[in-house]
Amino acid sequence: MRYGKSHEFIAYWEQLRGTRAAPERSEIVPAAIAGQLADVFILQTGLEDEARFRLAGTRICSIHGRELKDTPFELLWQEQDRGNIARLAAGSMAGKTPVSINAEGISTRERIALFEFTLLPLASEAHERFLIGMVVALGRPFWLESDSIVENRIRSVATLDSPRIGQEQSLARMVQTPKGAIRTIIGRKAEHLQLLEGGKSPAPVETGTKPLPRR
């Protein structure tokens, strides 16, 4: 299910890309998503490198209790999820595939908050790849931003389809298996999204305008 902020964010990305696989980074206009900037991030990678935060919104940094610029994206996640996260980010960038990750965030005091991470690819530039993303806290617990999230755990992963790409494509939900692999579960479709049956992953996972600056 897309939540309000992420739905608007994806719609903006779709509008920018038009008939292309992904929009250019220079086309992102901060003023157009001014109300969402605190929840937005950009990941950057060389063709052989890990995805790192090029920038991260103030609320994302506050939730995690630190400045995230230049931090590898996979380090936000528990150790057993990092390989999958690295592959998801790289695959989204290379394949121009939008991805949604539902996650549990574990705080310093072992509290749990739920998040939705949205990854939207941007057009590649020379020897670098980029994606723009958003983190939405689901439920906004009272302690969020005062009790820092120290690691995130994958609950589910979905690739996001667009009616323009093809009505017959499915929305696939992937959840972690006990061995750390990812398996795909196909649910039933409703409009351009697909409804997915409930359920959690196994116990180990419990748990006037200016473009963005180039640097």
Salt bridges, closest charged atoms under 4 A:
GLU14 OE1 - ARG17 NE 3.02
GLU27 OE1 - ARG20 NH1 3.04
ASP39 OD2 - LYS5 NZ 2.78
ASP39 OD1 - ARG59 NE 2.68
GLU50 OE2 - ARG52 NH2 2.79
GLU104 OE2 - ARG155 NE 3.96
GLU104 OE2 - LYS200 NZ 3.25
GLU116 OE2 - ARG2 NH2 2.04
GLU125 OE1 - ARG25 NH2 3.19
GLU125 OE1 - ARG214 NH1 3.04
GLU145 OE2 - ARG140 NH2 2.94
ASP147 OD2 - ARG111 NH1 3.32
GLU151 OE2 - ARG153 NE 3.14
GLU197 OE2 - ARG188 NH1 2.52
